[in-house]
């Protein structure tokens, strides 16, 4: 797994698309996920190679007053973390 970090609007996603063997269909954009807390499963997550905007996803959950640790712990078995090649923060 590669972790690409940097400031806002620094071209991280463009860098990943240019330097890794991925395309737009390989990206899970967590900034656009609308989460139903009664059914937290994210469809097709194991088909993705890149996680983008995970920080926005986490902040959204916290802003809604939910326990982020409990949410991740209750869903960790649903996803194959090894399927992700790149995480962009």
C-alpha positions in Angstrom: 0.0 0.0 0.0 1.2 3.5 -0.8 0.1 6.5 1.2 0.1 9.8 -0.7 -0.3 12.9 1.6 -0.1 16.6 1.1 -2.0 19.8 1.5 -5.3 20.9 -0.2 -5.1 21.2 -4.0 -1.5 20.0 -4.3 -2.3 17.6 -7.1 -2.1 14.3 -5.2 -4.8 12.6 -7.2 -3.3 13.7 -10.5 0.1 12.4 -9.2 -1.4 9.0 -8.5 -3.2 8.8 -11.9 0.1 9.8 -13.6 2.5 7.6 -11.7 0.5 4.5 -10.7 -1.3 2.0 -13.0 -4.8 3.2 -12.1 -7.7 5.0 -13.8 -10.7 7.0 -12.5 -12.8 3.8 -12.2 -10.2 2.5 -9.6 -10.9 5.4 -7.2 -13.2 5.3 -4.2 -13.9 9.0 -3.4 -15.0 9.0 0.2 -15.9 12.7 0.0 -18.9 11.7 -2.1 -20.2 8.8 0.0 -23.6 9.3 1.7 -23.6 6.8 4.5 -26.8 5.2 5.8 -25.8 4.3 9.4 -28.3 1.4 9.4 -26.6 -0.2 6.4 -22.9 0.9 6.4 -21.8 -1.4 3.6 -20.2 0.5 0.7 -20.9 -1.3 -2.6 -18.0 -2.5 -4.8 -15.4 -1.2 -2.3 -13.2 -4.2 -2.9 -13.0 -3.4 -6.6 -11.2 -0.1 -5.9 -7.5 0.4 -5.8 -7.4 4.0 -4.5 -9.1 5.7 -1.5 -9.5 9.4 -1.8 -10.8 12.0 0.7 -10.9 9.5 3.6 -10.4 12.5 5.9 -13.7 14.2 4.7 -15.5 10.9 5.3 -14.2 10.6 8.8 -15.0 14.3 9.7 -18.5 13.9 8.3 -19.1 10.9 10.5 -17.8 12.7 13.6 -19.9 15.8 12.7 -23.0 13.6 12.8 -22.1 12.6 16.3 -21.2 9.0 15.4 -18.4 6.9 16.9 -15.9 6.5 14.1 -13.9 3.8 15.9 -17.0 1.7 16.5 -18.1 2.2 12.9 -14.8 1.0 11.5 -14.6 -1.9 14.0 -18.1 -3.1 13.1 -17.3 -3.0 9.4 -13.6 -4.1 9.2 -14.5 -7.7 8.3 -16.5 -6.6 5.3 -13.6 -5.2 3.4 -10.3 -6.6 2.1 -7.9 -3.9 3.1 -5.2 -5.6 1.0 -7.3 -4.7 -2.1 -6.3 -1.0 -1.7 -3.1 0.0 -3.4 -3.1 3.7 -2.6 -4.6 6.0 0.0 -4.7 9.7 -0.7 -5.0 12.1 2.2 
